[in-house]
Amino acid sequence: MSDRTPVTTFAEAKLVIEACFAAKMPVKLDGAPGCGKTSLPVLIAKETGRKYHELRPALHGPEDLKFPI
């Protein structure tokens, strides 16, 4: 069990993701289908002029990555 408190609102999630972007840290989002896992970081990247790279392990294999895992 994680000692981190789950982020539950859009505003809280946006603050956490923006902080991770600023620190050049990766972000892993987990949640039910349709809850905004993709929309939120895409929106933040557009607002801040940053690039967004999506990785879905079920759809990508190691040969699709351009950096070592």
URHUKA-V63084 format. One record per backbone hydrogen bond with DSSP energy under -1.0 kcal/mol. NH is the residue of the N-H (numbers start at 1). CO is the residue of the C=O. E is the energy in kcal/mol with one decimal. If there is no record, write none. Layout:
# URHUKA-V63084
nh->NH co->CO e->E
nh->NH co->CO e->E
This chain:
# URHUKA-V63084
nh->13 co->9 e->-2.7
nh->14 co->10 e->-2.8
nh->15 co->11 e->-1.9
nh->16 co->12 e->-2.2
nh->17 co->13 e->-2.8
nh->18 co->14 e->-2.6
nh->19 co->15 e->-2.0
nh->20 co->16 e->-2.1
nh->21 co->17 e->-2.8
nh->22 co->18 e->-2.5
nh->23 co->19 e->-1.7
nh->24 co->21 e->-1.5
nh->25 co->20 e->-3.1
nh->35 co->32 e->-1.6
nh->40 co->36 e->-2.3
nh->42 co->38 e->-1.7
nh->43 co->39 e->-2.6
nh->44 co->40 e->-2.4
nh->45 co->41 e->-2.6
nh->46 co->42 e->-2.3
nh->47 co->43 e->-2.5
nh->48 co->44 e->-2.1
nh->50 co->45 e->-2.2
nh->59 co->56 e->-2.1
nh->60 co->56 e->-1.5
nh->64 co->61 e->-2.1
nh->65 co->62 e->-1.2
